[in-house]
């Protein structure tokens, strides 16, 4: 209903099946115990952290990447947008 005023749904078709699906995960991330994150490494713009967690009886390894908060450069919105 929302898209009816923006797109012509009769002629605008998805190119791939995944465009019709949604995989929200932001809320799940906020439920993690961040004290269990282990720092792995960092690159020019991001830091990587590992988290091992038991899901359905199996231990799984997840890697999370984040924008570097402080790498010696001044913090500004444009840098965050680029990262």
Z-matrix of the N, CA and C atoms (Angstrom, degrees):
N
C 1 1.453
C 2 1.533 1 110.62
N 3 1.330 2 117.11 1 -42.39
C 4 1.464 3 121.39 2 -179.14
C 5 1.526 4 111.82 3 -59.90
N 6 1.325 5 116.82 4 -40.34
C 7 1.459 6 120.65 5 -175.33
C 8 1.521 7 113.85 6 -77.69
N 9 1.322 8 117.57 7 -12.17
C 10 1.464 9 120.46 8 -175.81
C 11 1.520 10 112.44 9 -58.51
N 12 1.320 11 118.55 10 -37.10
C 13 1.456 12 120.57 11 -179.89
C 14 1.515 13 113.71 12 -83.30
N 15 1.348 14 117.46 13 -9.66
C 16 1.464 15 121.01 14 -176.51
C 17 1.521 16 112.22 15 -104.73
N 18 1.330 17 117.00 16 -43.43
C 19 1.460 18 121.68 17 -176.34
C 20 1.520 19 110.53 18 -120.33
N 21 1.314 20 115.12 19 150.98
C 22 1.453 21 121.06 20 171.46
C 23 1.527 22 106.25 21 -85.62
N 24 1.329 23 116.58 22 96.24
C 25 1.457 24 120.78 23 -174.52
C 26 1.523 25 113.58 24 -67.72
N 27 1.327 26 117.78 25 -11.97
C 28 1.462 27 120.58 26 176.66
C 29 1.525 28 111.32 27 -76.76
N 30 1.342 29 116.64 28 -34.81
C 31 1.461 30 119.39 29 -177.99
C 32 1.526 31 113.17 30 -107.23
N 33 1.308 32 118.24 31 -15.97
C 34 1.462 33 122.06 32 -179.79
C 35 1.527 34 108.39 33 -95.37
N 36 1.320 35 117.14 34 106.97
C 37 1.459 36 122.26 35 -177.75
C 38 1.535 37 110.00 36 -115.66
N 39 1.334 38 118.13 37 145.80
C 40 1.465 39 120.41 38 177.81
C 41 1.525 40 110.43 39 -65.79
N 42 1.321 41 115.84 40 144.96
C 43 1.462 42 120.69 41 179.69
C 44 1.531 43 111.49 42 -85.47
N 45 1.341 44 116.77 43 -24.79
C 46 1.458 45 121.53 44 -176.73
C 47 1.526 46 109.12 45 -137.24
N 48 1.330 47 116.37 46 151.12
C 49 1.456 48 121.79 47 -179.33
C 50 1.530 49 111.99 48 -61.55
N 51 1.356 50 117.19 49 -35.14
C 52 1.468 51 119.72 50 -177.46
C 53 1.524 52 112.13 51 -64.46
N 54 1.320 53 118.32 52 -19.89
C 55 1.460 54 120.97 53 179.71
C 56 1.530 55 112.09 54 -70.44
N 57 1.316 56 116.66 55 -13.98
C 58 1.459 57 121.34 56 178.40
C 59 1.529 58 112.27 57 -96.42
N 60 1.333 59 116.99 58 -3.53
C 61 1.455 60 121.23 59 -175.08
C 62 1.523 61 110.99 60 -111.51
N 63 1.315 62 114.98 61 161.57
C 64 1.456 63 120.92 62 179.73
C 65 1.523 64 109.07 63 -132.14
N 66 1.314 65 117.02 64 136.44
C 67 1.455 66 122.59 65 178.93
C 68 1.533 67 109.52 66 -128.91
N 69 1.316 68 117.46 67 68.61
C 70 1.471 69 118.99 68 -178.64
C 71 1.525 70 110.75 69 -66.08
N 72 1.332 71 115.76 70 135.43
C 73 1.460 72 118.33 71 179.68
C 74 1.524 73 112.43 72 -139.90
N 75 1.297 74 118.01 73 -2.01
C 76 1.453 75 121.31 74 -178.29
C 77 1.526 76 111.40 75 -58.87
N 78 1.298 77 118.47 76 -46.71
C 79 1.454 78 120.94 77 -178.23
C 80 1.522 79 110.99 78 -62.69
N 81 1.314 80 118.19 79 -39.15
C 82 1.460 81 121.40 80 178.54
C 83 1.522 82 110.77 81 -62.69
N 84 1.303 83 117.43 82 -38.58
C 85 1.464 84 120.68 83 179.11
C 86 1.523 85 110.43 84 -59.87
N 87 1.299 86 117.78 85 -40.84
C 88 1.464 87 121.44 86 -178.21
C 89 1.523 88 112.55 87 -71.10
N 90 1.320 89 117.71 88 -10.74
C 91 1.460 90 121.59 89 177.25
C 92 1.523 91 112.63 90 -90.90
N 93 1.342 92 117.87 91 -5.96
C 94 1.460 93 121.61 92 -178.12
C 95 1.519 94 111.52 93 -71.34
N 96 1.330 95 115.59 94 152.77
C 97 1.461 96 121.43 95 173.19
C 98 1.526 97 106.94 96 -86.56
N 99 1.307 98 116.88 97 95.32
C 100 1.464 99 121.78 98 -173.78
C 101 1.527 100 112.93 99 -68.79
N 102 1.326 101 117.59 100 -11.87
C 103 1.468 102 119.19 101 176.60
C 104 1.524 103 110.82 102 -71.82
N 105 1.338 104 116.98 103 -14.20
C 106 1.465 105 121.04 104 179.27
C 107 1.525 106 112.71 105 -92.72
N 108 1.334 107 117.94 106 -1.11
C 109 1.464 108 120.66 107 177.42
C 110 1.522 109 109.83 108 -67.89
N 111 1.333 110 116.02 109 137.96
C 112 1.462 111 121.52 110 176.43
C 113 1.521 112 108.15 111 -114.55
N 114 1.324 113 116.48 112 125.67
C 115 1.459 114 121.47 113 179.25
C 116 1.521 115 108.65 114 -66.19
N 117 1.331 116 117.02 115 131.23
C 118 1.467 117 121.36 116 178.64
C 119 1.526 118 109.74 117 -101.78
N 120 1.328 119 115.55 118 -63.31
C 121 1.464 120 120.31 119 -177.02
C 122 1.516 121 109.34 120 -167.93
N 123 1.313 122 116.03 121 177.12
C 124 1.466 123 119.92 122 174.66
C 125 1.521 124 109.06 123 -141.57
N 126 1.312 125 113.91 124 153.48
C 127 1.454 126 121.15 125 177.38
C 128 1.515 127 109.06 126 -111.26
N 129 1.303 128 115.74 127 -151.67
C 130 1.457 129 120.15 128 -178.98
C 131 1.514 130 112.01 129 -66.91
N 132 1.330 131 116.81 130 -38.00
C 133 1.465 132 119.71 131 -172.64
C 134 1.522 133 115.33 132 -125.87
N 135 1.315 134 118.31 133 -11.26
C 136 1.460 135 119.58 134 -174.84
C 137 1.531 136 111.19 135 -135.32
N 138 1.324 137 115.34 136 154.83
C 139 1.457 138 122.27 137 171.77
C 140 1.522 139 107.62 138 -111.68
N 141 1.330 140 116.41 139 147.57
C 142 1.464 141 121.14 140 -179.09
C 143 1.526 142 109.87 141 -116.74
N 144 1.336 143 115.29 142 137.98
C 145 1.459 144 122.15 143 -179.62
C 146 1.523 145 108.46 144 -130.44
N 147 1.327 146 115.88 145 146.35
C 148 1.453 147 121.74 146 178.54
C 149 1.523 148 109.33 147 -109.60
N 150 1.320 149 115.20 148 143.82
C 151 1.456 150 121.38 149 174.64
C 152 1.516 151 107.75 150 -137.03
N 153 1.322 152 115.75 151 125.85
C 154 1.471 153 120.61 152 174.39
C 155 1.515 154 106.61 153 -102.58
N 156 1.322 155 115.32 154 131.66
C 157 1.455 156 120.11 155 -175.19
C 158 1.529 157 109.21 156 -145.40
N 159 1.307 158 116.39 157 142.69
C 160 1.461 159 120.82 158 177.75
C 161 1.524 160 108.42 159 -87.70
N 162 1.332 161 115.24 160 122.78
C 163 1.462 162 122.30 161 178.98
C 164 1.518 163 107.64 162 -126.84
N 165 1.330 164 117.04 163 121.41
C 166 1.467 165 122.58 164 -179.12
C 167 1.524 166 111.96 165 53.53
N 168 1.337 167 116.89 166 39.76
C 169 1.457 168 121.40 167 176.54
C 170 1.511 169 115.42 168 82.19
N 171 1.325 170 118.62 169 0.80
C 172 1.466 171 122.28 170 -179.56
C 173 1.520 172 109.56 171 -119.75
N 174 1.348 173 115.50 172 135.95
C 175 1.463 174 118.51 173 177.35
C 176 1.527 175 109.00 174 -77.54
N 177 1.305 176 115.88 175 129.17
C 178 1.464 177 122.22 176 179.41
C 179 1.520 178 109.33 177 -120.38
N 180 1.307 179 115.42 178 149.26
C 181 1.455 180 121.68 179 177.70
C 182 1.525 181 107.83 180 -110.93
N 183 1.338 182 115.47 181 129.30
C 184 1.458 183 121.36 182 178.81
C 185 1.523 184 108.48 183 -122.01
N 186 1.307 185 116.53 184 144.62
C 187 1.462 186 121.34 185 175.38
C 188 1.515 187 107.43 186 -118.58
N 189 1.325 188 115.50 187 127.36
C 190 1.460 189 121.99 188 178.94
C 191 1.520 190 108.58 189 -114.31
N 192 1.309 191 116.13 190 134.44
C 193 1.465 192 121.07 191 177.28
C 194 1.519 193 108.39 192 -110.87
N 195 1.317 194 115.25 193 140.42
C 196 1.456 195 118.95 194 -179.76
C 197 1.520 196 109.92 195 -133.21
N 198 1.301 197 114.97 196 157.78
C 199 1.458 198 121.25 197 174.17
C 200 1.519 199 106.96 198 -65.05
N 201 1.316 200 117.10 199 135.44
C 202 1.459 201 119.87 200 179.25
C 203 1.520 202 109.34 201 -67.67
N 204 1.302 203 115.87 202 126.45
C 205 1.466 204 120.68 203 -178.67
C 206 1.525 205 111.00 204 -76.25
N 207 1.314 206 116.68 205 -44.76
C 208 1.463 207 119.09 206 -176.92
C 209 1.514 208 109.38 207 -144.07
N 210 1.310 209 116.34 208 106.82
C 211 1.458 210 120.44 209 175.72
C 212 1.527 211 110.00 210 -121.03
N 213 1.313 212 116.08 211 30.41
C 214 1.453 213 120.36 212 178.48
C 215 1.517 214 113.86 213 89.64
N 216 1.327 215 116.68 214 -5.35
C 217 1.462 216 120.18 215 179.97
C 218 1.521 217 109.44 216 -104.19
N 219 1.289 218 115.80 217 154.47
C 220 1.465 219 120.34 218 179.55
C 221 1.526 220 109.76 219 -64.83
N 222 1.311 221 116.07 220 137.82
C 223 1.463 222 122.02 221 178.24
C 224 1.519 223 109.27 222 -79.75
N 225 1.329 224 116.74 223 127.90
C 226 1.456 225 120.32 224 173.61
C 227 1.521 226 109.75 225 -151.99
N 228 1.307 227 115.95 226 160.08
C 229 1.470 228 121.19 227 -174.89
C 230 1.522 229 112.72 228 -61.40
N 231 1.331 230 117.93 229 -36.92
C 232 1.456 231 120.42 230 -178.38
C 233 1.530 232 110.57 231 -63.75
N 234 1.342 233 117.97 232 -41.55
C 235 1.459 234 120.84 233 178.12
C 236 1.517 235 110.49 234 -61.65
N 237 1.310 236 117.68 235 -42.00
C 238 1.462 237 121.10 236 179.86
C 239 1.524 238 109.56 237 -64.12
N 240 1.313 239 117.79 238 -42.07
C 241 1.469 240 122.09 239 -179.77
C 242 1.516 241 111.04 240 -61.96
N 243 1.326 242 118.13 241 -39.54
C 244 1.464 243 123.04 242 -179.55
C 245 1.518 244 110.71 243 -67.98
N 246 1.321 245 116.07 244 -36.53
C 247 1.457 246 120.16 245 -176.41
C 248 1.508 247 110.06 246 -72.96
